[in-house]
Amino acid sequence: MATLAAWMLAGFGVLTFGVRVLVQLRTTGETGLIGLRGGAGLADWASGVLFVGGMAMGVISIVLVLNDSLATIGGIDTTPVNVVGAVLAAVGGTAVFLAQLGMGASWRIGVSDDQDTALVTTGWFSVVRNPIYSAMIVGWAGFALMVPAWLGVAAVLVIAAGLEVQVRSVEEPFLLRTHGDEYRRYATRVGRFVPGAGRFT
């Protein structure tokens, strides 16, 4: 199962980063890769370190299990759990890509106050405000169940923490600055990561 997880992880990495950047470049002439904005504060750095560090932990966990350098958790490492994990990883990875495409020209990695993009509130974004991040958590949880080792489980928690900081402390303030009442009204109707939860009051 670890071998399948490694191949799936590589495939989704190519799809959700490589292919998505090429689509953005072809449709807009830009890559969509912003990274850390100028004057990035502690929240920007913390979210980035947690997110990238969590993904690295997840990848390393699978590699260590493949090399017999890390044991899986015996009570969880069963065929039914592994199959559920494979389904979640496949659904999560596919949903990340489709939600990315759903952003159209507004898709970015990072935020920049000097780039004005349309607020996307339809499709996936009519269900939750951050469907890409929700799908990422589902996908990484799936990989943790496919190859259930303590490091992989910890990776999901670290990734989720990084996304929480990113959304609450970086992206939501940016969207409020950029779109004002339009975003506030949207956020009162639509949940942050799951339907109905995390709406503005």
Backbone as a chain_set.jsonl record, in Angstrom:
{"seq": "MATLAAWMLAGFGVLTFGVRVLVQLRTTGETGLIGLRGGAGLADWASGVLFVGGMAMGVISIVLVLNDSLATIGGIDTTPVNVVGAVLAAVGGTAVFLAQLGMGASWRIGVSDDQDTALVTTGWFSVVRNPIYSAMIVGWAGFALMVPAWLGVAAVLVIAAGLEVQVRSVEEPFLLRTHGDEYRRYATRVGRFVPGAGRFT", "coords": {"N": [[0.831, -1.216, 0.0], [2.047, 1.184, 0.627], [3.628, 1.702, -1.593], [1.699, 2.192, -3.581], [0.569, 4.476, -2.441], [2.723, 6.25, -2.648], [2.966, 6.546, -5.439], [0.434, 7.605, -6.047], [0.564, 9.996, -4.602], [2.653, 11.314, -5.924], [1.47, 11.581, -8.443], [-0.768, 13.23, -7.913], [0.593, 15.459, -7.037], [1.856, 16.336, -9.383], [-0.442, 16.885, -10.879], [-1.969, 18.802, -9.348], [-0.194, 20.852, -8.956], [1.88, 21.13, -11.04], [0.354, 20.736, -13.532], [-1.764, 22.475, -12.987], [-0.481, 24.965, -12.781], [0.463, 25.212, -15.403], [-1.974, 25.37, -16.791], [-2.911, 27.803, -15.769], [-0.933, 29.52, -16.703], [-1.279, 29.303, -19.43], [-3.873, 30.329, -19.785], [-3.882, 32.867, -18.603], [-1.388, 34.005, -18.861], [0.229, 34.219, -16.706], [1.821, 32.573, -13.897], [0.517, 32.296, -11.472], [1.783, 31.91, -9.123], [2.555, 33.318, -6.233], [3.569, 33.267, -3.616], [5.206, 34.235, -0.573], [4.037, 37.364, 0.435], [5.122, 40.802, -0.008], [6.432, 42.304, 2.885], [5.532, 40.321, 4.562], [4.094, 38.956, 7.483], [4.255, 37.476, 10.806], [2.16, 35.589, 10.879], [1.897, 34.869, 8.172], [4.387, 33.624, 7.713], [4.291, 31.586, 9.674], [2.068, 30.039, 8.857], [2.97, 29.161, 6.365], [5.298, 27.698, 7.045], [4.194, 25.688, 8.668], [2.406, 24.451, 6.856], [4.008, 23.643, 4.592], [5.928, 22.212, 6.006], [4.313, 20.23, 7.163], [3.423, 18.848, 4.864], [5.873, 17.881, 3.976], [6.471, 16.18, 6.103], [4.465, 14.253, 5.705], [5.19, 13.137, 3.223], [7.766, 12.176, 3.831], [7.104, 10.309, 5.772], [5.803, 8.286, 4.275], [7.921, 7.519, 2.594], [9.799, 6.583, 4.477], [8.427, 4.385, 5.531], [8.278, 2.812, 3.231], [10.97, 2.191, 2.991], [11.329, 0.558, 5.102], [12.067, 1.84, 7.446], [10.434, 2.992, 9.227], [7.842, 2.022, 11.291], [4.459, 0.947, 10.764], [1.289, 1.698, 12.361], [0.124, -0.847, 14.139], [-2.58, -1.658, 14.946], [-4.142, -0.14, 13.292], [-3.261, -0.444, 10.734], [-4.686, -2.021, 8.577], [-6.349, -3.903, 5.991], [-9.072, -2.99, 5.355], [-8.985, -0.341, 6.454], [-6.851, 0.724, 5.012], [-7.933, 0.683, 2.416], [-10.099, 2.448, 2.671], [-8.56, 4.708, 3.155], [-7.243, 4.951, 0.656], [-9.392, 5.582, -1.004], [-10.221, 8.038, 0.123], [-7.879, 9.542, -0.313], [-7.805, 9.571, -3.118], [-10.259, 10.827, -3.738], [-9.903, 13.271, -2.364], [-7.556, 14.357, -3.591], [-8.389, 14.59, -6.283], [-10.544, 16.345, -5.953], [-9.204, 18.62, -5.02], [-7.846, 19.458, -7.358], [-10.025, 19.912, -9.134], [-11.412, 21.908, -7.758], [-9.465, 23.868, -7.792], [-9.408, 24.412, -10.556], [-11.941, 25.456, -10.674], [-11.624, 27.993, -9.668], [-10.731, 29.454, -11.751], [-9.302, 32.217, -13.46], [-8.709, 33.506, -11.116], [-7.202, 31.928, -9.484], [-4.542, 31.479, -7.238], [-1.359, 30.944, -5.632], [-0.683, 32.021, -2.677], [-1.025, 35.445, -1.531], [-1.516, 38.79, -2.719], [-1.549, 42.206, -2.285], [-1.493, 43.918, -4.419], [-2.668, 42.713, -6.536], [-5.609, 42.394, -8.2], [-8.222, 40.288, -8.045], [-11.124, 38.471, -9.125], [-13.824, 37.714, -6.904], [-14.588, 34.486, -6.157], [-17.522, 32.714, -5.911], [-19.138, 30.699, -6.686], [-20.049, 27.344, -7.81], [-17.88, 24.936, -6.452], [-17.236, 26.715, -4.482], [-19.565, 27.718, -3.533], [-20.395, 25.994, -1.687], [-18.467, 25.6, 0.366], [-16.124, 27.999, 1.683], [-13.445, 27.533, 1.312], [-12.749, 25.269, -0.497], [-10.568, 23.979, -1.708], [-8.651, 23.733, 0.315], [-10.111, 22.241, 2.174], [-10.4, 19.864, 0.731], [-7.71, 19.17, 0.527], [-7.085, 18.458, 3.169], [-8.73, 16.228, 3.474], [-7.549, 14.571, 1.528], [-4.865, 14.262, 2.506], [-5.433, 13.05, 4.93], [-6.375, 10.681, 3.94], [-4.01, 9.576, 2.817], [-2.627, 9.194, 5.183], [-4.091, 7.14, 6.288], [-3.768, 5.179, 4.4], [-1.08, 4.574, 4.7], [-0.54, 4.097, 7.641], [1.272, 5.574, 9.866], [2.855, 7.035, 12.744], [4.079, 9.459, 12.059], [2.877, 10.23, 9.666], [0.235, 10.617, 10.496], [0.601, 12.72, 12.294], [1.411, 14.594, 10.432], [-0.956, 15.283, 9.078], [-2.31, 16.726, 11.046], [-0.56, 18.887, 11.411], [-0.587, 20.072, 8.858], [-3.313, 20.795, 8.731], [-3.375, 22.667, 10.801], [-1.673, 24.636, 9.743], [-3.185, 25.454, 7.501], [-5.406, 26.48, 8.77], [-4.335, 28.72, 10.125], [-3.447, 30.137, 7.881], [-5.859, 30.713, 6.518], [-7.48, 32.104, 8.44], [-5.8, 34.189, 9.396], [-4.403, 35.298, 7.277], [-5.587, 35.038, 4.595], [-8.389, 35.623, 4.887], [-8.378, 38.267, 6.089], [-7.109, 39.576, 3.91], [-9.002, 39.184, 1.833], [-11.15, 40.585, 2.884], [-10.064, 43.158, 2.873], [-9.783, 43.476, 0.143], [-12.267, 42.88, -1.095], [-14.23, 43.71, 0.633], [-17.491, 44.44, 1.751], [-18.754, 42.678, 0.024], [-17.357, 40.263, 0.264], [-17.778, 39.852, 3.004], [-20.57, 39.483, 3.164], [-20.795, 37.138, 1.667], [-19.309, 35.416, 3.312], [-20.952, 35.251, 5.504], [-22.895, 33.586, 4.654], [-21.748, 31.178, 3.786], [-19.864, 28.378, 4.878], [-16.568, 28.005, 6.399], [-14.639, 25.756, 6.138], [-16.201, 23.486, 6.189], [-19.615, 22.859, 5.284], [-21.756, 25.337, 6.586], [-20.335, 25.764, 8.962], [-18.157, 28.023, 10.68], [-19.018, 30.413, 9.631], [-19.238, 33.961, 9.113], [-20.504, 36.215, 11.573]], "CA": [[0.0, 0.0, 0.0], [2.926, 2.352, 0.647], [4.046, 1.969, -2.978], [0.564, 2.839, -4.238], [0.465, 5.822, -1.873], [3.794, 7.077, -3.218], [2.611, 6.845, -6.832], [-0.713, 8.513, -6.03], [1.031, 11.289, -4.117], [3.4, 11.927, -7.024], [0.513, 11.929, -9.484], [-1.546, 14.399, -7.51], [1.505, 16.592, -7.002], [1.988, 16.805, -10.767], [-1.738, 17.413, -11.325], [-2.441, 19.991, -8.622], [0.792, 21.927, -9.03], [2.429, 21.279, -12.39], [-0.68, 20.934, -14.55], [-2.553, 23.676, -12.683], [0.321, 26.135, -13.142], [0.465, 25.303, -16.867], [-3.299, 25.867, -17.186], [-2.952, 29.229, -15.429], [-0.019, 30.219, -17.613], [-1.87, 29.326, -20.776], [-5.101, 31.131, -19.832], [-3.704, 34.244, -18.127], [-0.035, 34.498, -19.112], [0.939, 34.247, -15.426], [1.837, 31.26, -13.245], [-0.322, 32.262, -10.279], [2.63, 31.647, -7.964], [2.914, 34.568, -5.568], [4.403, 32.97, -2.457], [5.086, 35.195, 0.521], [3.875, 38.739, -0.021], [6.025, 41.784, 0.563], [6.046, 42.668, 4.237], [4.865, 39.188, 5.212], [4.212, 38.955, 8.935], [4.432, 36.21, 11.508], [1.12, 34.639, 10.477], [2.262, 34.366, 6.847], [5.502, 32.688, 7.867], [3.855, 30.425, 10.465], [1.213, 29.18, 8.033], [3.806, 28.542, 5.348], [6.166, 26.687, 7.664], [3.352, 24.562, 9.086], [1.858, 23.761, 5.692], [5.081, 22.968, 3.854], [6.51, 21.221, 6.915], [3.381, 19.107, 7.282], [3.481, 18.047, 3.643], [7.159, 17.176, 3.99], [6.323, 15.074, 7.05], [3.65, 13.219, 5.081], [5.999, 12.47, 2.196], [8.844, 11.448, 4.51], [6.499, 9.156, 6.435], [5.6, 7.224, 3.283], [9.246, 7.06, 2.149], [10.411, 5.788, 5.552], [7.736, 3.091, 5.59], [8.726, 2.06, 2.057], [12.343, 1.735, 3.228], [11.325, -0.202, 6.36], [12.723, 2.619, 8.497], [9.383, 3.456, 10.117], [6.781, 1.014, 11.39], [3.086, 1.428, 10.77], [0.558, 1.46, 13.606], [-0.439, -2.174, 13.937], [-4.029, -1.772, 15.085], [-4.815, 0.634, 12.248], [-2.754, -0.853, 9.426], [-5.475, -3.171, 8.113], [-6.816, -3.722, 4.614], [-10.226, -2.078, 5.251], [-8.553, 1.03, 6.716], [-6.04, 1.13, 3.864], [-8.826, 0.921, 1.272], [-10.772, 3.723, 2.959], [-7.555, 5.735, 2.936], [-7.021, 5.124, -0.781], [-10.561, 6.285, -1.538], [-10.145, 9.432, 0.578], [-6.765, 10.202, -1.006], [-8.211, 9.782, -4.507], [-11.314, 11.849, -3.755], [-9.321, 14.535, -1.943], [-6.652, 14.879, -4.617], [-9.186, 14.987, -7.449], [-11.319, 17.532, -5.576], [-8.284, 19.758, -4.999], [-7.619, 19.901, -8.738], [-11.262, 20.453, -9.703], [-11.694, 23.185, -7.092], [-8.492, 24.818, -8.342], [-9.907, 24.82, -11.869], [-13.138, 26.247, -10.432], [-11.246, 29.373, -9.385], [-10.433, 30.132, -13.01], [-8.17, 33.146, -13.482], [-8.451, 34.018, -9.764], [-6.376, 30.983, -8.726], [-3.207, 31.938, -6.854], [-0.725, 30.383, -4.441], [-0.234, 33.217, -1.982], [-1.857, 36.629, -1.728], [-0.782, 40.02, -2.989], [-2.469, 43.333, -2.253], [-1.482, 44.674, -5.672], [-3.321, 41.942, -7.585], [-7.057, 42.418, -8.029], [-8.858, 39.135, -8.664], [-12.556, 38.359, -8.859], [-14.214, 36.859, -5.791], [-15.288, 33.313, -6.68], [-18.521, 32.264, -4.931], [-20.002, 29.707, -7.333], [-19.496, 25.992, -7.898], [-17.359, 24.402, -5.198], [-17.134, 27.805, -3.511], [-20.888, 27.983, -2.98], [-20.592, 24.997, -0.625], [-17.55, 26.053, 1.417], [-15.299, 29.094, 1.176], [-12.078, 27.066, 1.034], [-12.859, 23.855, -0.881], [-9.252, 23.415, -2.01], [-8.034, 23.356, 1.579], [-10.902, 21.141, 2.735], [-10.034, 18.664, -0.018], [-6.342, 18.809, 0.902], [-7.116, 17.761, 4.457], [-9.284, 14.898, 3.194], [-6.547, 13.797, 0.812], [-3.75, 13.897, 3.375], [-5.958, 12.06, 5.883], [-6.397, 9.427, 3.202], [-2.653, 9.018, 2.757], [-2.268, 8.746, 6.532], [-4.754, 5.851, 6.507], [-3.144, 4.207, 3.495], [0.202, 4.211, 5.318], [-0.774, 4.667, 8.977], [2.41, 5.688, 10.783], [2.654, 8.207, 13.606], [4.542, 10.669, 11.385], [1.855, 10.593, 8.698], [-0.916, 11.143, 11.247], [1.012, 14.048, 12.767], [1.463, 15.481, 9.266], [-2.309, 15.793, 8.811], [-2.607, 17.74, 12.062], [0.277, 20.064, 11.142], [-1.139, 20.691, 7.649], [-4.584, 21.429, 9.098], [-3.047, 23.858, 11.591], [-1.146, 25.632, 8.82], [-4.28, 25.98, 6.696], [-6.245, 27.292, 9.663], [-3.653, 30.004, 10.299], [-3.442, 30.804, 6.584], [-7.19, 31.234, 6.19], [-7.977, 33.084, 9.418], [-4.909, 35.322, 9.656], [-3.814, 35.853, 6.054], [-6.474, 35.158, 3.446], [-9.636, 36.332, 5.184], [-8.12, 39.719, 6.136], [-6.841, 40.043, 2.548], [-10.257, 39.222, 1.082], [-11.938, 41.698, 3.421], [-9.464, 44.394, 2.352], [-9.938, 43.543, -1.308], [-13.66, 42.795, -1.556], [-15.086, 44.391, 1.593], [-18.812, 43.926, 2.111], [-19.099, 41.539, -0.835], [-16.827, 39.057, 0.898], [-18.423, 39.687, 4.301], [-21.889, 38.886, 2.924], [-20.534, 35.752, 1.245], [-18.836, 34.651, 4.469], [-22.067, 35.021, 6.436], [-23.751, 32.528, 4.087], [-21.019, 29.954, 3.429], [-18.92, 27.959, 5.902], [-15.14, 28.147, 6.102], [-14.076, 24.501, 5.623], [-17.313, 22.553, 6.054], [-20.845, 23.635, 5.119], [-22.447, 25.855, 7.749], [-19.457, 26.043, 10.11], [-17.169, 29.059, 10.431], [-19.566, 31.571, 8.935], [-19.166, 35.235, 9.814], [-21.766, 36.588, 12.216]], "C": [[0.865, 1.266, 0.0], [3.391, 2.716, -0.762], [2.936, 2.673, -3.747], [0.41, 4.277, -3.744], [1.508, 6.749, -2.474], [3.465, 7.482, -4.654], [1.439, 7.823, -6.903], [-0.297, 9.921, -5.614], [1.793, 12.036, -5.211], [2.456, 12.402, -8.119], [-0.287, 13.171, -9.143], [-0.672, 15.645, -7.384], [1.679, 17.198, -8.388], [0.705, 17.495, -11.219], [-2.071, 18.754, -10.68], [-1.425, 21.122, -8.577], [1.244, 22.147, -10.477], [1.377, 21.588, -13.438], [-1.452, 22.218, -14.285], [-1.78, 24.952, -13.027], [0.338, 26.316, -14.668], [-0.869, 25.827, -17.398], [-3.388, 27.371, -16.936], [-2.094, 30.041, -16.386], [-0.633, 30.348, -18.999], [-3.073, 30.258, -20.853], [-4.886, 32.586, -19.443], [-2.341, 34.838, -18.47], [0.802, 34.603, -17.851], [0.846, 32.877, -14.772], [0.854, 31.157, -12.088], [0.468, 32.017, -9.005], [3.1, 32.968, -7.367], [3.862, 34.307, -4.407], [4.176, 33.983, -1.349], [5.012, 36.607, -0.026], [4.929, 39.643, 0.599], [5.54, 42.22, 1.926], [5.318, 41.57, 4.98], [5.142, 39.181, 6.709], [4.355, 37.561, 9.509], [3.417, 35.169, 11.068], [1.425, 34.033, 9.113], [3.352, 33.297, 6.95], [5.067, 31.42, 8.602], [3.011, 29.482, 9.625], [2.027, 28.46, 6.973], [4.681, 27.435, 5.895], [5.359, 25.461, 8.069], [2.869, 23.759, 7.882], [2.923, 22.973, 4.94], [5.731, 21.889, 4.725], [5.62, 20.011, 7.072], [3.392, 18.227, 6.048], [4.784, 17.252, 3.572], [7.101, 15.984, 4.938], [5.53, 13.919, 6.434], [4.42, 12.43, 4.042], [7.077, 11.616, 2.843], [8.298, 10.203, 5.191], [6.338, 7.992, 5.468], [6.936, 6.648, 2.829], [9.899, 6.178, 3.212], [9.747, 4.425, 5.691], [8.167, 2.221, 4.419], [10.11, 1.464, 2.267], [12.474, 0.916, 4.508], [12.066, 0.505, 7.482], [11.728, 3.168, 9.508], [8.261, 2.43, 10.104], [5.416, 1.675, 11.32], [2.435, 1.084, 12.104], [-0.262, 0.192, 13.442], [-1.945, -2.26, 13.965], [-4.801, -1.051, 13.999], [-4.434, 0.146, 10.86], [-3.426, -2.152, 8.987], [-5.991, -2.868, 6.713], [-8.034, -2.804, 4.516], [-9.842, -0.612, 5.468], [-7.729, 1.558, 5.546], [-6.898, 1.459, 2.653], [-9.585, 2.231, 1.459], [-9.804, 4.881, 2.714], [-7.317, 6.003, 1.46], [-8.171, 5.888, -1.425], [-10.51, 7.765, -1.156], [-9.034, 10.186, -0.134], [-7.146, 10.517, -2.446], [-9.261, 10.874, -4.611], [-10.737, 13.221, -3.41], [-8.442, 15.152, -3.009], [-7.392, 15.364, -5.855], [-9.971, 16.27, -7.161], [-10.442, 18.774, -5.498], [-8.12, 20.321, -6.41], [-8.864, 20.542, -9.335], [-11.632, 21.793, -9.072], [-10.711, 24.258, -7.551], [-8.957, 25.336, -9.702], [-11.128, 25.72, -11.719], [-12.842, 27.698, -10.097], [-10.946, 30.156, -10.655], [-9.213, 31.02, -12.903], [-7.824, 33.683, -12.104], [-7.545, 33.103, -8.946], [-4.989, 31.561, -8.483], [-2.678, 31.033, -5.745], [-0.058, 31.563, -3.745], [-1.192, 34.363, -2.253], [-0.97, 37.841, -1.965], [-1.782, 41.165, -3.063], [-2.494, 44.122, -3.557], [-2.089, 43.895, -6.83], [-4.811, 41.861, -7.294], [-7.662, 41.237, -8.774], [-10.326, 39.103, -8.283], [-12.792, 37.432, -7.675], [-15.05, 35.711, -6.349], [-16.23, 32.783, -5.604], [-19.441, 31.19, -5.5], [-19.327, 28.344, -7.35], [-19.09, 25.464, -6.538], [-17.414, 25.46, -4.094], [-18.499, 28.271, -2.992], [-21.207, 27.027, -1.836], [-19.742, 25.329, 0.591], [-16.647, 27.123, 0.822], [-13.902, 28.64, 0.756], [-12.076, 25.591, 0.61], [-11.521, 23.205, -1.213], [-8.603, 22.915, -0.725], [-8.789, 22.206, 2.248], [-10.517, 19.825, 2.062], [-8.616, 18.211, 0.301], [-6.321, 18.005, 2.199], [-7.67, 16.357, 4.281], [-8.231, 14.018, 2.523], [-5.396, 13.344, 1.691], [-4.193, 12.919, 4.46], [-6.011, 10.693, 5.217], [-5.027, 8.783, 3.119], [-2.21, 8.501, 4.127], [-2.922, 7.415, 6.866], [-4.216, 4.775, 5.574], [-1.854, 3.671, 4.088], [0.178, 4.767, 6.742], [0.425, 4.557, 9.918], [2.23, 6.974, 11.58], [3.044, 9.501, 12.897], [3.51, 11.158, 10.368], [0.616, 11.179, 9.362], [-0.605, 12.545, 11.757], [1.037, 15.048, 11.62], [0.099, 16.089, 8.973], [-2.651, 16.915, 9.784], [-1.818, 19.026, 11.807], [-0.233, 20.803, 9.901], [-2.423, 21.443, 7.974], [-4.339, 22.704, 9.902], [-2.53, 24.979, 10.688], [-2.241, 26.266, 7.971], [-5.203, 26.863, 7.52], [-5.634, 28.68, 9.867], [-3.697, 30.805, 9.002], [-4.795, 31.461, 6.296], [-7.599, 32.346, 7.134], [-7.12, 34.351, 9.486], [-4.32, 35.974, 8.414], [-4.883, 36.09, 4.983], [-7.763, 35.908, 3.747], [-9.418, 37.843, 5.36], [-7.853, 40.317, 4.751], [-8.13, 40.181, 1.743], [-11.18, 40.335, 1.581], [-11.397, 43.036, 2.934], [-9.792, 44.582, 0.88], [-11.399, 43.657, -1.737], [-14.677, 43.36, -0.566], [-16.4, 43.701, 1.887], [-19.235, 42.74, 1.257], [-18.602, 40.237, -0.213], [-17.51, 38.801, 2.239], [-19.803, 39.036, 4.149], [-21.757, 37.418, 2.529], [-20.168, 34.888, 2.438], [-19.915, 34.448, 5.524], [-22.973, 33.897, 5.95], [-23.053, 31.182, 4.005], [-19.956, 29.647, 4.476], [-17.48, 27.997, 5.435], [-14.553, 26.891, 5.462], [-15.127, 23.421, 5.418], [-18.598, 23.373, 5.96], [-21.439, 24.06, 6.468], [-21.574, 26.223, 8.936], [-18.43, 27.102, 9.737], [-17.695, 30.229, 9.63], [-19.38, 32.827, 9.774], [-20.526, 35.546, 10.444], [-21.972, 38.095, 12.17]], "O": [[0.472, 2.292, -0.554], [3.532, 3.895, -1.09], [3.189, 3.633, -4.476], [0.153, 5.186, -4.533], [1.213, 7.905, -2.778], [3.665, 8.634, -5.036], [1.444, 8.752, -7.71], [-0.744, 10.91, -6.195], [1.604, 13.237, -5.402], [2.621, 13.496, -8.659], [-0.464, 14.058, -9.979], [-1.145, 16.761, -7.601], [1.653, 18.418, -8.55], [0.745, 18.547, -11.856], [-2.409, 19.718, -11.366], [-1.767, 22.242, -8.196], [1.018, 23.209, -11.058], [1.485, 22.583, -14.155], [-1.765, 22.966, -15.211], [-2.369, 25.916, -13.515], [0.238, 27.438, -15.164], [-0.901, 26.626, -18.334], [-3.877, 28.121, -17.78], [-2.488, 31.122, -16.824], [-0.513, 31.385, -19.652], [-3.279, 30.912, -21.875], [-5.625, 33.458, -19.9], [-2.159, 36.052, -18.379], [1.957, 35.027, -17.906], [-0.078, 32.11, -15.043], [0.404, 30.062, -11.752], [-0.112, 31.926, -7.922], [3.95, 33.649, -7.942], [4.843, 35.029, -4.226], [3.079, 34.523, -1.206], [5.831, 37.001, -0.855], [5.55, 39.296, 1.603], [4.35, 42.48, 2.104], [4.571, 41.841, 5.92], [6.277, 39.374, 7.145], [4.552, 36.59, 8.779], [3.76, 33.999, 10.9], [1.241, 32.833, 8.908], [3.253, 32.221, 6.36], [5.429, 30.312, 8.205], [3.205, 28.267, 9.667], [1.8, 27.279, 6.71], [4.798, 26.366, 5.295], [5.786, 24.328, 7.844], [2.919, 22.529, 7.89], [2.758, 21.78, 4.682], [6.043, 20.797, 4.25], [6.109, 18.882, 7.112], [3.374, 17.001, 6.156], [4.792, 16.093, 3.159], [7.613, 14.909, 4.625], [5.878, 12.753, 6.617], [4.32, 11.204, 3.981], [7.282, 10.466, 2.453], [8.948, 9.157, 5.192], [6.687, 6.855, 5.787], [7.075, 5.432, 2.692], [10.485, 5.145, 2.888], [10.42, 3.424, 5.941], [8.397, 1.024, 4.589], [10.4, 0.368, 1.786], [13.583, 0.613, 4.949], [12.627, -0.142, 8.367], [12.12, 3.74, 10.525], [7.789, 2.022, 9.043], [5.236, 2.812, 11.756], [2.96, 0.282, 12.877], [-1.234, 0.168, 12.687], [-2.539, -2.881, 13.083], [-5.987, -1.317, 13.8], [-5.203, 0.307, 9.911], [-2.826, -3.226, 9.018], [-6.058, -1.709, 6.305], [-8.042, -1.91, 3.669], [-10.32, 0.265, 4.748], [-7.891, 2.708, 5.137], [-6.615, 2.42, 1.938], [-9.703, 3.027, 0.528], [-10.178, 5.904, 2.14], [-7.2, 7.159, 1.052], [-7.954, 6.738, -2.288], [-10.726, 8.638, -1.996], [-9.217, 11.34, -0.52], [-6.847, 11.602, -2.946], [-9.17, 11.748, -5.473], [-11.039, 14.212, -4.074], [-8.564, 16.341, -3.305], [-7.069, 16.413, -6.411], [-10.055, 17.162, -8.004], [-10.88, 19.864, -5.866], [-8.245, 21.528, -6.621], [-8.779, 21.593, -9.971], [-12.104, 22.701, -9.756], [-11.081, 25.425, -7.685], [-8.908, 26.536, -9.971], [-11.338, 26.631, -12.521], [-13.719, 28.551, -10.228], [-10.91, 31.386, -10.634], [-8.202, 30.626, -12.322], [-6.753, 34.262, -11.927], [-7.158, 33.456, -7.832], [-4.343, 32.067, -9.401], [-3.455, 30.429, -5.006], [0.994, 32.041, -4.171], [-2.07, 34.258, -3.109], [0.162, 37.915, -1.486], [-2.751, 41.099, -3.818], [-3.411, 44.911, -3.784], [-2.04, 44.346, -7.974], [-5.224, 41.324, -6.266], [-7.619, 41.19, -10.003], [-10.724, 39.64, -7.249], [-12.045, 36.476, -7.469], [-16.102, 35.94, -6.946], [-15.789, 32.439, -4.507], [-20.422, 30.813, -4.858], [-18.171, 28.21, -6.949], [-19.862, 25.534, -5.581], [-17.614, 25.14, -2.922], [-18.569, 29.125, -2.109], [-22.175, 27.228, -1.103], [-20.239, 25.338, 1.717], [-16.426, 27.158, -0.388], [-13.253, 29.292, -0.062], [-11.471, 24.756, 1.281], [-11.357, 22.0, -1.02], [-8.068, 21.807, -0.681], [-8.176, 21.305, 2.82], [-10.333, 18.805, 2.727], [-8.34, 17.012, 0.343], [-5.622, 16.997, 2.307], [-7.152, 15.403, 4.861], [-8.044, 12.862, 2.903], [-4.991, 12.183, 1.64], [-3.419, 12.054, 4.868], [-5.729, 9.673, 5.846], [-4.893, 7.577, 3.325], [-1.505, 7.496, 4.22], [-2.371, 6.636, 7.645], [-4.21, 3.594, 5.92], [-1.561, 2.478, 3.999], [0.804, 5.79, 7.02], [0.571, 3.586, 10.66], [1.536, 7.891, 11.143], [2.408, 10.534, 13.109], [3.295, 12.362, 10.228], [0.019, 12.126, 8.85], [-1.438, 13.447, 11.667], [0.72, 16.222, 11.813], [0.002, 17.274, 8.656], [-3.217, 17.934, 9.39], [-2.348, 20.125, 11.969], [-0.301, 22.033, 9.9], [-2.608, 22.585, 7.552], [-5.024, 23.707, 9.702], [-2.91, 26.138, 10.854], [-2.231, 27.476, 7.745], [-5.718, 27.869, 7.031], [-6.333, 29.69, 9.79], [-3.954, 32.009, 9.019], [-4.86, 32.619, 5.883], [-8.019, 33.415, 6.692], [-7.649, 35.455, 9.619], [-3.794, 37.085, 8.488], [-5.06, 37.217, 4.52], [-8.191, 36.744, 2.95], [-10.2, 38.63, 4.828], [-8.306, 41.42, 4.447], [-8.329, 41.179, 1.05], [-11.901, 40.951, 0.797], [-12.167, 43.944, 2.619], [-10.045, 45.697, 0.423], [-11.73, 44.434, -2.632], [-15.858, 43.475, -0.891], [-16.427, 42.519, 2.232], [-19.994, 41.886, 1.717], [-19.323, 39.24, -0.167], [-17.793, 37.651, 2.576], [-20.159, 38.143, 4.918], [-22.512, 36.566, 2.997], [-20.652, 33.763, 2.57], [-19.795, 33.551, 6.359], [-23.73, 33.321, 6.732], [-23.701, 30.145, 4.142], [-19.231, 30.541, 4.912], [-17.199, 28.019, 4.237], [-14.023, 26.958, 4.353], [-14.965, 22.543, 4.571], [-18.661, 24.475, 6.504], [-21.6, 23.24, 7.372], [-22.031, 26.93, 9.834], [-17.894, 27.096, 8.628], [-16.921, 30.962, 9.015], [-19.367, 32.763, 11.004], [-21.569, 35.179, 9.901], [-22.982, 38.596, 12.663]]}, "num_chains": 1, "name": "protein.A"}
